[in-house]
Amino acid sequence: MVEVDTAKKDQSKYNEAALQIMRLNNLWTRIEDCINKGQLTKWKFYLDSVYRELYADIFHLAKPEDTINENKELRGKIAGSSTRNELYDSLNGRHEFLKKLQDNVGKGGVFRDGTEEDID
């Protein structure tokens, strides 16, 4: 049995973020395929997968409970959709929410002021 010193506060020098970004990219690619084929139920389940992938990162935001509640509201709209058009619009709303969430937790696009110089 391997013993672990729980008193140590060291962080792993390896970060799973790159693997997570690859998994997210794979999900977004599958989602676009579902949308193009009109497979709305598959789209719904893939959006759930994106949310699960980003869930732990939510707790690094200023108000994680707001994000969790917004996700619940969007899922409720999807569940309450009575027509295919309503379902599409509801799914698209959650899709946009998750894209923004991905950016907000640092796993999506990174934007900077165009006047800044690149200093690494």
NUDRENFI-54568 format. One record per residue (C-alpha): residue number from 0; residue in one letter; z, x, y. Coordinates in nm, 3 decimals. Each point is the difference from the previous one (the first is absolute). Layout:
N
   i aa       z       x       y
 NUM  A       Z       X       Y
...
This chain:
120
   i aa       z       x       y
   0  M   0.000   0.000   0.000
   1  V  -0.089   0.129   0.345
   2  E   0.286  -0.001   0.247
   3  V  -0.067  -0.090   0.360
   4  D   0.221   0.112   0.285
   5  T   0.037  -0.324   0.193
   6  A   0.187   0.179   0.279
   7  K  -0.318   0.179   0.107
   8  K  -0.191  -0.162   0.282
   9  D  -0.323   0.190  -0.058
  10  Q  -0.328  -0.180   0.022
  11  S  -0.284   0.054  -0.239
  12  K  -0.262   0.233   0.140
  13  Y  -0.258  -0.229  -0.159
  14  N  -0.087  -0.322   0.174
  15  E  -0.148  -0.304  -0.167
  16  A  -0.166  -0.123   0.321
  17  A  -0.343   0.140  -0.088
  18  L   0.007  -0.172  -0.339
  19  Q   0.110  -0.323   0.164
  20  I  -0.288   0.019   0.248
  21  M  -0.240   0.050  -0.292
  22  R   0.145  -0.306  -0.179
  23  L  -0.028  -0.204   0.320
  24  N  -0.361   0.107   0.047
  25  N  -0.074  -0.108  -0.355
  26  L   0.159  -0.340   0.065
  27  W  -0.189  -0.053   0.328
  28  T  -0.326   0.088  -0.176
  29  R   0.073  -0.254  -0.274
  30  I   0.096  -0.258   0.263
  31  E  -0.333   0.039   0.183
  32  D  -0.180  -0.047  -0.331
  33  C   0.196  -0.321  -0.066
  34  I  -0.070  -0.132   0.349
  35  N  -0.371   0.067  -0.036
  36  K  -0.004  -0.182  -0.334
  37  G   0.209  -0.293   0.128
  38  Q   0.284   0.074  -0.243
  39  L   0.280  -0.132   0.220
  40  T   0.270  -0.010  -0.268
  41  K  -0.060   0.366  -0.087
  42  W   0.011   0.080   0.372
  43  K   0.341  -0.167   0.021
  44  F   0.140   0.206  -0.287
  45  Y  -0.141   0.326   0.133
  46  L   0.165  -0.072   0.338
  47  D   0.329  -0.037  -0.189
  48  S  -0.062   0.344  -0.148
  49  V  -0.059   0.149   0.345
  50  Y   0.327  -0.154   0.121
  51  R   0.190   0.143  -0.297
  52  E  -0.151   0.340   0.071
  53  L   0.117  -0.012   0.364
  54  Y   0.334  -0.177  -0.059
  55  A   0.229   0.304  -0.002
  56  D  -0.157   0.127   0.322
  57  I   0.091  -0.323   0.182
  58  F   0.360   0.116   0.020
  59  H  -0.103   0.287   0.228
  60  L  -0.114  -0.250   0.264
  61  A   0.224  -0.107   0.289
  62  K   0.038  -0.358  -0.128
  63  P  -0.085  -0.013  -0.371
  64  E   0.128  -0.356  -0.035
  65  D  -0.266  -0.123   0.247
  66  T  -0.274   0.153  -0.214
  67  I   0.147  -0.144  -0.320
  68  N   0.025  -0.346   0.160
  69  E  -0.354   0.015   0.136
  70  N  -0.128   0.088  -0.347
  71  K   0.187  -0.299  -0.146
  72  E  -0.151  -0.231   0.262
  73  L  -0.350   0.127  -0.073
  74  R   0.052  -0.045  -0.374
  75  G   0.118  -0.354   0.070
  76  K  -0.321  -0.074   0.192
  77  I  -0.202   0.126  -0.294
  78  A   0.196  -0.216  -0.245
  79  G  -0.037  -0.303   0.226
  80  S  -0.375   0.032   0.042
  81  S  -0.173  -0.317  -0.115
  82  T  -0.364   0.097   0.043
  83  R  -0.200   0.309  -0.082
  84  N  -0.060   0.064   0.371
  85  E   0.373  -0.027   0.074
  86  L   0.074   0.237  -0.287
  87  Y  -0.257   0.248   0.127
  88  D   0.143  -0.010   0.353
  89  S   0.358   0.036  -0.129
  90  L  -0.094   0.293  -0.222
  91  N  -0.182   0.164   0.288
  92  G   0.309  -0.039   0.220
  93  R   0.218   0.176  -0.258
  94  H  -0.272   0.261  -0.051
  95  E   0.005   0.082   0.373
  96  F   0.383   0.005   0.000
  97  L   0.005   0.248  -0.289
  98  K  -0.261   0.224   0.164
  99  K   0.217   0.014   0.315
 100  L   0.311   0.059  -0.210
 101  Q  -0.172   0.289  -0.177
 102  D  -0.073   0.155   0.341
 103  N   0.354  -0.066   0.126
 104  V   0.161   0.178  -0.295
 105  G  -0.231   0.300   0.039
 106  K  -0.223  -0.055  -0.303
 107  G  -0.309  -0.114   0.186
 108  G  -0.191   0.103   0.307
 109  V   0.165   0.236   0.244
 110  F  -0.078  -0.047   0.366
 111  R   0.073   0.236   0.284
 112  D  -0.054   0.018   0.370
 113  G  -0.346   0.147   0.063
 114  T   0.144   0.223   0.271
 115  E   0.225   0.185  -0.244
 116  E  -0.101   0.338  -0.129
 117  D   0.010   0.073  -0.372
 118  I   0.285   0.244  -0.054
 119  D   0.101   0.067  -0.358
